[in-house]
Amino acid sequence: MPALHLRLGAVSAALTILAAASAAAADKKYDTGATDTEIKVGNIMPYSGPASAYGVIGRTEAAYFKKINDAGGINGRKINFISYDDGYSPPKAVEQARKLVESDEVLFIFNSLGTPSNSAIQKYMNGKKVPQLFVATGATKWNDPKDFPWTMGWQPSYQSESHIYAKYLMKEKPDAKIAVLYQNDDYGKDYLKGLKDGLGAKAASMIVAEESYETTEPSIDNHIVKLKSTGADVFFDVTTPKFAAQAIKKVMELGWKPLHILNNVSASVGAVIKPAGFENAQDIISAQYLKDTTDPQWANDPGMKQYLEFMTKDFPEGDKLDNGTVVGYGVSQTLVQVLKQCGDDLTRENVMRQAANLKDFRTEVLLPGVMVNTGPSDFAPISQLQLMRFKGEKWQLFGDVISGDVGG
């Protein structure tokens, strides 16, 4: 009898171990793209084409995830970052999104760049129920959890930013004659709408010219000449980096001296201002939500020191002056936080649930007072900006951190 008792005890112990093992396994939930050892993350960037200046964002992200992997990954899993070029072409973006989802079988697509490209893949991603997470565009429409529960932005919305410029003009230059140059797509039109909404009833009298350009145009010089001829004393410049540098040069070449307001997406010192010439960019106004590496006030800032250490050690070929590297670093840190919150539940549904559950999260490249906050009905992680003016070889912040007042 004692032998039987021993055998039964051994079986019971074995069953207990099996039950514990299966319970542990049951605690782990995976969708396509996630395993015990790996998280597959897809990405689409314009490494070529008219917006290729933004390609540095994808390269920064690749370097950051390598740093994370070298330190052991996230909850023991390495990030397999698969990034493709779409040349800033919406049809190509669709092709690359399908490849990432159906062939590479990624868990989600992260920080794909450009309003036209993300607009082209939004219905596909939501139809497939694959997260289109922290898209690299500030179009207001990414904050629409009711109709597009699988799409979320990251940066402040273009309309929020335009509202801040409108408030500034109404206060400082209420009789302004505004000429607007904008890219002829959702990105450009979003900024224009924000400006008009912000100016309200005065928009019709204050905006004297609206000129759009196509990304396929080699130069926007003729548009600048046309806008100068209107007699406008404010130039609202809604352009991507290549065209922003052209606009800054041409305005000075023509001897036009408007108050030049430049949208945040082209405020990079390294990618735009330096190529355009510091002397041509004096007193341009823009808005920012990230710390600027050229600003001496951050010289002893712990967050900036961490970023510069990353650039030196993990991405030495990157340009520290390029705002795109700061964006890539900050958004990557936000994704790492989401994946940490996911724990062992790496389902697509939980990725979106955790992305919509960020409370006063800060990546330390954000300006003081700027926080990342999301909720089930709030897919706009960052909604605060501060105005800045270009002086010498750097931006100087002024005024308070202002919240945009645009809802989803």
C-alpha positions as a printed NumPy array, in Angstrom:
array([[  0.   ,   0.   ,   0.   ],
       [  2.717,   2.568,   0.756],
       [  4.052,   2.12 ,  -2.818],
       [  0.584,   2.873,  -4.234],
       [  0.346,   5.966,  -2.067],
       [  3.753,   7.081,  -3.359],
       [  2.708,   6.535,  -6.965],
       [ -0.541,   8.453,  -6.466],
       [  1.406,  11.234,  -4.764],
       [  3.806,  11.432,  -7.718],
       [  0.934,  11.543, -10.209],
       [ -0.791,  14.233,  -8.151],
       [  2.407,  16.295,  -8.024],
       [  2.927,  15.873, -11.769],
       [ -0.655,  16.973, -12.445],
       [ -0.15 ,  20.018, -10.194],
       [  3.011,  20.979, -12.129],
       [  1.198,  20.469, -15.458],
       [ -1.746,  22.554, -14.277],
       [  0.591,  25.329, -13.152],
       [  2.451,  25.201, -16.471],
       [ -0.76 ,  25.323, -18.497],
       [ -2.065,  28.176, -16.298],
       [  1.166,  30.067, -16.956],
       [  0.812,  29.349, -20.671],
       [ -2.838,  30.416, -20.522],
       [ -1.726,  33.715, -18.995],
       [  0.196,  34.378, -22.199],
       [ -2.004,  35.521, -25.038],
       [ -0.641,  36.067, -28.522],
       [ -1.919,  37.204, -31.876],
       [ -0.026,  36.841, -35.132],
       [  3.311,  38.628, -34.795],
       [  4.017,  37.851, -31.139],
       [  5.685,  34.854, -29.462],
       [  7.6  ,  34.072, -26.265],
       [ 10.712,  35.549, -27.851],
       [  9.633,  38.137, -30.437],
       [  7.32 ,  41.043, -31.228],
       [  7.078,  41.845, -34.952],
       [  6.546,  45.559, -35.547],
       [  5.87 ,  46.942, -39.04 ],
       [  6.71 ,  50.438, -40.262],
       [  6.366,  52.474, -43.489],
       [  8.601,  55.512, -44.16 ],
       [  9.413,  57.752, -47.143],
       [ 13.093,  56.808, -47.363],
       [ 12.94 ,  58.12 , -50.948],
       [ 10.82 ,  60.72 , -52.774],
       [  9.752,  64.283, -51.933],
       [  9.495,  63.699, -48.164],
       [ 12.693,  61.63 , -47.788],
       [ 13.984,  64.04 , -45.093],
       [ 11.604,  62.201, -42.74 ],
       [ 13.348,  58.861, -43.369],
       [ 15.632,  59.641, -40.428],
       [ 12.666,  58.971, -38.108],
       [ 12.539,  55.315, -39.196],
       [ 16.316,  54.95 , -38.916],
       [ 16.222,  56.415, -35.388],
       [ 13.484,  53.957, -34.397],
       [ 15.494,  51.01 , -35.753],
       [ 18.514,  52.14 , -33.678],
       [ 16.379,  52.62 , -30.554],
       [ 14.787,  49.172, -30.791],
       [ 18.235,  47.62 , -31.309],
       [ 19.31 ,  49.333, -28.068],
       [ 16.248,  47.866, -26.303],
       [ 16.963,  44.393, -27.744],
       [ 20.625,  44.552, -26.683],
       [ 19.433,  45.234, -23.128],
       [ 17.2  ,  42.121, -23.154],
       [ 14.092,  43.35 , -24.975],
       [ 10.656,  43.963, -23.453],
       [  9.463,  41.383, -20.943],
       [ 12.093,  39.061, -22.458],
       [ 10.946,  39.566, -26.056],
       [ 13.018,  41.161, -28.819],
       [ 11.463,  43.68 , -31.215],
       [ 11.724,  42.611, -34.849],
       [ 11.356,  45.993, -36.586],
       [ 10.462,  45.658, -40.277],
       [ 10.51 ,  49.011, -42.08 ],
       [  9.674,  49.614, -45.764],
       [  9.928,  52.586, -48.115],
       [  6.781,  53.967, -49.752],
       [  8.401,  57.047, -51.374],
       [  5.532,  59.133, -49.872],
       [  3.226,  57.485, -52.42 ],
       [ -0.21 ,  56.341, -51.15 ],
       [ -0.52 ,  53.382, -53.616],
       [  2.937,  52.185, -52.544],
       [  1.926,  52.562, -48.878],
       [ -1.061,  50.26 , -49.508],
       [  1.235,  47.696, -51.11 ],
       [  3.688,  47.848, -48.175],
       [  0.917,  47.648, -45.549],
       [ -0.471,  44.504, -47.196],
       [  3.017,  43.006, -47.296],
       [  3.601,  43.738, -43.608],
       [  0.228,  42.374, -42.481],
       [ -0.256,  39.422, -44.85 ],
       [  3.284,  38.302, -45.674],
       [  5.49 ,  39.442, -42.774],
       [  2.597,  38.892, -40.335],
       [  3.437,  41.776, -37.994],
       [  1.517,  42.302, -34.76 ],
       [  0.833,  45.926, -35.758],
       [  2.095,  48.822, -37.885],
       [  3.793,  51.594, -35.905],
       [  4.472,  55.26 , -36.769],
       [  3.885,  54.973, -40.528],
       [  4.545,  58.425, -41.947],
       [  2.451,  60.89 , -43.907],
       [ -1.191,  61.927, -43.988],
       [ -1.817,  60.736, -47.59 ],
       [ -0.164,  57.349, -46.954],
       [ -1.967,  56.711, -43.664],
       [ -5.281,  57.823, -45.179],
       [ -4.762,  55.253, -47.938],
       [ -4.266,  52.347, -45.501],
       [ -6.663,  53.358, -42.697],
       [ -9.713,  51.405, -43.903],
       [ -7.597,  48.334, -44.687],
       [ -5.973,  48.347, -41.23 ],
       [ -9.302,  48.787, -39.44 ],
       [-10.95 ,  46.142, -41.631],
       [ -8.167,  43.706, -40.697],
       [ -8.319,  44.821, -37.043],
       [ -4.559,  45.44 , -37.009],
       [ -3.377,  48.447, -34.953],
       [ -2.197,  51.456, -36.965],
       [ -0.434,  52.858, -33.948],
       [  1.064,  56.313, -33.288],
       [  0.921,  57.355, -36.943],
       [  3.521,  59.988, -37.869],
       [  1.097,  62.698, -38.964],
       [ -0.923,  65.249, -37.041],
       [ -4.151,  65.017, -39.032],
       [ -7.111,  65.498, -36.694],
       [ -8.908,  62.481, -38.131],
       [ -6.655,  59.972, -36.334],
       [ -8.557,  60.839, -33.157],
       [-11.733,  58.98 , -34.12 ],
       [-11.97 ,  55.883, -31.88 ],
       [-15.659,  55.418, -32.704],
       [-15.236,  54.952, -36.47 ],
       [-11.561,  53.889, -36.58 ],
       [-10.791,  52.059, -33.317],
       [ -7.518,  50.618, -34.68 ],
       [ -5.875,  53.956, -35.645],
       [ -4.17 ,  56.362, -33.231],
       [ -1.938,  59.424, -33.715],
       [  0.884,  60.626, -31.462],
       [  1.932,  64.213, -32.19 ],
       [ -0.343,  67.247, -31.641],
       [ -2.986,  67.628, -34.345],
       [ -2.407,  70.079, -37.181],
       [ -5.68 ,  71.811, -36.401],
       [ -4.681,  72.284, -32.734],
       [ -1.402,  73.817, -33.903],
       [ -3.164,  76.133, -36.363],
       [ -5.556,  77.264, -33.612],
       [ -2.534,  78.382, -31.58 ],
       [ -1.201,  80.463, -34.52 ],
       [ -4.679,  81.953, -35.028],
       [ -4.868,  82.954, -31.343],
       [ -1.441,  84.59 , -31.637],
       [ -2.415,  86.547, -34.773],
       [ -5.748,  87.687, -33.341],
       [ -3.887,  89.1  , -30.349],
       [ -0.68 ,  90.459, -31.937],
       [ -1.752,  91.284, -35.512],
       [ -5.568,  91.506, -35.696],
       [ -5.46 ,  93.366, -39.038],
       [ -3.114,  90.857, -40.653],
       [ -3.341,  90.021, -44.347],
       [ -2.492,  86.319, -44.466],
       [ -1.185,  84.397, -47.482],
       [ -1.279,  80.612, -47.109],
       [  0.853,  78.09 , -48.997],
       [ -0.246,  74.508, -48.355],
       [  0.384,  71.019, -49.678],
       [ -2.605,  69.883, -51.738],
       [ -3.593,  66.865, -49.636],
       [ -5.221,  66.023, -46.301],
       [ -2.174,  67.248, -44.385],
       [ -2.191,  70.713, -45.962],
       [ -5.969,  71.09 , -45.865],
       [ -6.052,  70.151, -42.164],
       [ -3.738,  73.047, -41.27 ],
       [ -5.778,  75.439, -43.419],
       [ -9.042,  74.342, -41.788],
       [ -7.497,  74.81 , -38.333],
       [ -6.403,  78.346, -39.191],
       [ -9.855,  79.269, -40.552],
       [-11.639,  77.757, -37.547],
       [ -9.254,  79.544, -35.193],
       [ -9.78 ,  82.937, -36.855],
       [-13.535,  82.353, -36.89 ],
       [-15.604,  85.148, -38.465],
       [-12.422,  87.111, -39.275],
       [-10.98 ,  84.34 , -41.495],
       [-12.668,  85.649, -44.657],
       [-11.2  ,  89.13 , -44.288],
       [ -7.782,  88.16 , -42.886],
       [ -6.859,  85.393, -45.369],
       [ -6.125,  87.171, -48.66 ],
       [ -4.622,  84.261, -50.612],
       [ -4.586,  80.447, -50.563],
       [ -2.094,  78.714, -52.811],
       [ -1.646,  74.944, -52.989],
       [  1.241,  72.93 , -54.443],
       [  1.707,  69.281, -55.445],
       [  4.476,  67.107, -53.974],
       [  5.499,  66.213, -57.535],
       [  6.503,  69.83 , -58.299],
       [ 10.292,  70.28 , -58.305],
       [ 10.059,  73.837, -56.97 ],
       [  7.492,  76.069, -55.266],
       [  9.213,  79.359, -56.228],
       [  6.39 ,  80.434, -58.573],
       [  3.834,  80.038, -55.754],
       [  5.909,  82.281, -53.463],
       [  6.154,  84.947, -56.194],
       [  2.355,  84.844, -56.6  ],
       [  1.72 ,  85.121, -52.844],
       [  4.106,  88.082, -52.472],
       [  2.146,  89.95 , -55.152],
       [ -0.983,  89.89 , -52.936],
       [  0.586,  92.364, -50.499],
       [  0.156,  89.955, -47.592],
       [  2.072,  90.773, -44.405],
       [  1.756,  87.268, -42.89 ],
       [  2.948,  84.114, -44.674],
       [  1.539,  80.846, -43.285],
       [  3.886,  78.191, -44.642],
       [  2.357,  74.674, -44.579],
       [  5.066,  72.636, -46.283],
       [  7.163,  69.495, -45.804],
       [ 10.961,  69.948, -45.244],
       [ 12.191,  70.06 , -48.861],
       [  9.645,  72.727, -49.828],
       [  9.976,  74.599, -46.517],
       [ 13.694,  75.165, -47.184],
       [ 12.821,  76.42 , -50.696],
       [ 10.14 ,  78.767, -49.315],
       [ 12.459,  80.312, -46.688],
       [ 15.125,  81.003, -49.337],
       [ 12.689,  82.406, -51.908],
       [ 10.93 ,  84.751, -49.456],
       [ 14.288,  86.368, -48.631],
       [ 15.449,  86.376, -52.259],
       [ 12.324,  88.352, -53.223],
       [ 12.855,  90.869, -50.428],
       [  9.396,  89.996, -49.074],
       [  9.233,  90.658, -45.343],
       [  6.047,  89.081, -43.966],
       [  5.659,  87.592, -40.511],
       [  6.612,  84.029, -41.517],
       [  4.77 ,  81.259, -39.643],
       [  6.184,  77.798, -40.363],
       [  4.353,  74.599, -39.42 ],
       [  5.983,  72.42 , -36.769],
       [  6.631,  69.452, -39.097],
       [  9.242,  71.553, -40.924],
       [ 10.777,  73.352, -37.941],
       [ 13.864,  71.112, -37.866],
       [ 17.078,  73.122, -37.614],
       [ 19.125,  70.345, -39.225],
       [ 16.76 ,  69.315, -42.022],
       [ 15.239,  72.708, -42.955],
       [ 16.676,  75.852, -41.352],
       [ 20.38 ,  75.069, -41.808],
       [ 20.006,  74.127, -45.526],
       [ 17.871,  77.256, -46.094],
       [ 20.484,  79.449, -44.379],
       [ 20.265,  80.74 , -40.809],
       [ 20.373,  84.336, -42.092],
       [ 17.195,  83.682, -44.108],
       [ 15.229,  82.245, -41.193],
       [ 15.452,  85.048, -38.625],
       [ 12.201,  85.755, -36.699],
       [ 10.248,  82.876, -38.249],
       [  7.578,  81.696, -35.801],
       [  6.603,  78.072, -35.22 ],
       [  5.376,  75.882, -32.364],
       [  6.975,  72.968, -30.566],
       [  6.177,  70.16 , -28.14 ],
       [  9.671,  68.607, -28.053],
       [ 12.954,  69.876, -26.625],
       [ 15.318,  71.347, -29.208],
       [ 18.872,  69.972, -29.122],
       [ 20.254,  73.384, -30.194],
       [ 18.689,  75.17 , -27.204],
       [ 21.317,  75.744, -24.46 ],
       [ 18.648,  75.715, -21.733],
       [ 18.615,  71.911, -22.018],
       [ 22.427,  71.567, -21.693],
       [ 22.18 ,  70.02 , -18.209],
       [ 18.743,  68.455, -18.668],
       [ 18.837,  64.737, -17.701],
       [ 16.378,  63.765, -20.472],
       [ 18.406,  65.575, -23.127],
       [ 21.598,  63.969, -21.819],
       [ 20.002,  60.519, -22.209],
       [ 18.946,  61.342, -25.777],
       [ 22.416,  62.646, -26.728],
       [ 24.016,  59.562, -25.151],
       [ 21.736,  57.372, -27.296],
       [ 22.689,  59.336, -30.423],
       [ 26.423,  59.069, -29.687],
       [ 26.421,  55.399, -28.699],
       [ 23.547,  53.822, -30.658],
       [ 22.967,  56.088, -33.679],
       [ 26.276,  57.917, -34.339],
       [ 25.458,  58.381, -38.035],
       [ 22.29 ,  60.325, -37.132],
       [ 22.135,  64.133, -37.052],
       [ 21.591,  65.402, -33.483],
       [ 20.271,  68.689, -34.921],
       [ 17.532,  66.978, -36.917],
       [ 14.171,  67.202, -35.167],
       [ 13.269,  63.875, -36.813],
       [ 15.695,  62.02 , -34.554],
       [ 14.034,  63.531, -31.463],
       [ 10.601,  62.493, -32.796],
       [ 11.806,  58.94 , -33.544],
       [ 13.319,  58.627, -30.073],
       [ 10.257,  60.001, -28.249],
       [  7.647,  57.947, -30.103],
       [  9.762,  54.771, -29.715],
       [  9.89 ,  55.317, -25.955],
       [  6.103,  55.7  , -25.944],
       [  5.695,  52.386, -27.801],
       [  8.032,  50.642, -25.356],
       [  5.798,  51.881, -22.501],
       [  2.696,  50.46 , -24.245],
       [  4.376,  47.063, -24.791],
       [  5.521,  46.975, -21.165],
       [  1.914,  47.604, -20.088],
       [  0.777,  44.751, -22.344],
       [  2.771,  42.255, -20.266],
       [  2.131,  38.747, -21.611],
       [ -1.13 ,  39.71 , -23.336],
       [  0.21 ,  40.553, -26.775],
       [ -3.065,  40.488, -28.638],
       [ -3.861,  43.281, -31.071],
       [ -6.867,  44.191, -28.962],
       [ -4.725,  44.612, -25.842],
       [ -2.117,  46.659, -27.71 ],
       [ -4.87 ,  49.184, -28.547],
       [ -6.307,  48.942, -25.027],
       [ -2.939,  49.811, -23.464],
       [ -2.224,  52.549, -26.036],
       [ -5.547,  54.084, -24.922],
       [ -4.487,  53.833, -21.27 ],
       [ -1.515,  56.189, -21.014],
       [ -1.739,  58.477, -17.979],
       [  0.609,  61.475, -17.682],
       [  3.345,  59.492, -19.433],
       [  6.456,  61.471, -20.293],
       [  9.297,  60.739, -22.618],
       [ 11.888,  63.23 , -21.404],
       [ 12.324,  64.8  , -24.843],
       [  8.905,  66.449, -24.399],
       [  8.879,  70.073, -23.247],
       [  8.213,  70.543, -19.508],
       [  4.475,  70.521, -18.88 ],
       [  3.695,  68.428, -21.979],
       [  2.25 ,  65.   , -21.125],
       [  1.034,  61.966, -23.058],
       [ -2.56 ,  61.147, -22.088],
       [ -5.042,  58.823, -23.794],
       [ -8.346,  57.151, -23.031],
       [-10.918,  54.933, -24.764],
       [-12.52 ,  58.054, -26.278],
       [ -9.312,  60.115, -26.583],
       [ -6.886,  58.952, -29.276],
       [ -4.874,  62.227, -29.272],
       [ -1.843,  61.474, -27.049],
       [ -0.259,  64.963, -27.195],
       [ -2.308,  68.161, -27.439],
       [  0.017,  70.845, -26.046],
       [  2.497,  73.146, -27.791],
       [  4.567,  76.253, -27.093],
       [  5.286,  79.051, -29.572],
       [  8.888,  79.723, -30.601],
       [ 10.812,  82.268, -32.675],
       [ 14.011,  81.629, -34.65 ],
       [ 16.949,  83.783, -33.517],
       [ 20.595,  83.394, -34.488],
       [ 21.035,  79.667, -35.029],
       [ 18.3  ,  78.346, -32.759],
       [ 14.644,  78.504, -31.757],
       [ 13.669,  80.519, -28.678],
       [ 10.519,  79.461, -26.864],
       [  8.124,  82.172, -25.7  ],
       [  4.759,  82.337, -23.95 ],
       [  3.116,  79.459, -22.094],
       [  2.53 ,  75.835, -23.05 ],
       [ -0.887,  76.051, -24.751],
       [ -3.433,  73.282, -25.127],
       [ -5.094,  72.877, -28.503],
       [ -8.883,  72.88 , -28.298],
       [ -9.743,  70.46 , -31.107],
       [-11.676,  67.322, -30.227],
       [-11.95 ,  64.095, -32.146]])
